[in-house]
Amino acid sequence: MTRFDEFYNKGRFVPSFEIFPPKTQEGIETLIGELGQLKAYDPAYISVTYGAMGSTQSLTRDLVLRISKELKMNTAFHFTCVGATRDSIKEYVEELKKEGVTLIVALRGDPPLGHSKFKASKDGFAYANELVTYLKSLGGFSLAVAGYPEGHVEAVSLEMDLENLKRKVDAGADVVITQLFFNNNDFYDFLDRATKIGIKTPIIPGVMPILNVNQVEKIASMCGAKLPQMLHQQLTQNKTDMVSMREIGIEYATEQCEDLKKNGALGIHFYTLNKAYSVSKILDALQ
Ligand code: FAD
């Protein structure tokens, strides 16, 4: 069985790439081409997100299987508790296990639009730690969970949020992948605090190369990541020039990744936004 933690104990720095399932066949074909380019960087795995409200269940599954069979790359599938019962979870994950996919990014998911609180479905789970416990009980999976260097948007405090992360690790997660962040000190502080409360699993920083200002404003406000003022200003000044904005994103993320690597990061989880260009430039610069 493929395990997340095995990628991070080989003494080398490994990237992983997160993608989301496109909604059209044309989009899927384009993405397969982009991943073909990224294969050259020998990623640990490609992780495929799961849509809000479980909306991309079958798209996620089909894409995961296609990448693993056609491109012969390790794949991980994200799974959320949204709208899921114990039985429906079991059916979905066991089908992928039969196909040889054993890496799951186990998440609670966001509350539906317009709701501030997450509501567990009947016979489902309220928090990701419960999902982790359940998936572990099924056996044969390796699990990653989400960590939040700046705190989860609903968190009562950073301390409580970290205690909740520890619950997920204690329940059996093999690795923590962080939410994207733009200030490395937030990550280093998070690592220190996690170590102090006894979290020993690898914690992999999540980095998103910015493509354009409108998109990053939206993503940052949804996930609670602070966008540095200087960076925001630089992007805004180039608002009408997509190429310049992408270059600013590459430059910023390259510096971020160089610093993370220098400070001992075991790998970087790239939020690729389904594009190979920026990530390729960053990884070329790191080598
Ligand atoms: P949890 O760990 O359950 O935490 C949710 C909140 O509840 C936190 O504030 C936490 O402090 C608190 N909490 C946790 N456990 C307890 C407890 N036992 N008692 C009381 N409070 C508790 N979303 C998607 O829809 N699809 C995706 O594919 C997806 N992929 C992601 C990948 C990564 C790497 C990350 C970082 C996030 C991803 N998300 C995705 C977003 C994620 O679903 C949201 O951030 C969601 O709001 C929280 O999910 P979680 O698994 O962190 O929840």
Residues whose N, C-alpha, C, O or C-beta is under 5 A from the ligand:
A	BS01	FAD	T49 Y50 G51 A52 H78 T80 A106 L107 R108 G109 D110 A126 Y127 A128 N129 A146 G147 H152 E154 A155 M160 D161 N164 I177 T178 Q179
